[in-house]
């Protein structure tokens, strides 16, 4: 996770927001591609808002906990 953040300069790759609350997102799903779970090129840095937009599964989860 930290290597992805460092590679992306702690910047959301979608909206270009720098810093704040950021998350690492698996490009190819964690569940379906277990061999890529720790592969840095399978991850990108996203802010929470962009992560919700990109990851519809996460969006459904966030609606449940609000």
PyMOL commands that set and color helices and strands:
alter all, ss='L'
color gray80, all
select helices_A, chain A and resi 2-7+34-36+40-42+48-54+56-65
alter helices_A, ss='H'
color red, helices_A
select strands_A, chain A and resi 22-26+43-47
alter strands_A, ss='S'
color yellow, strands_A
deselect
rebuild
show_as cartoon
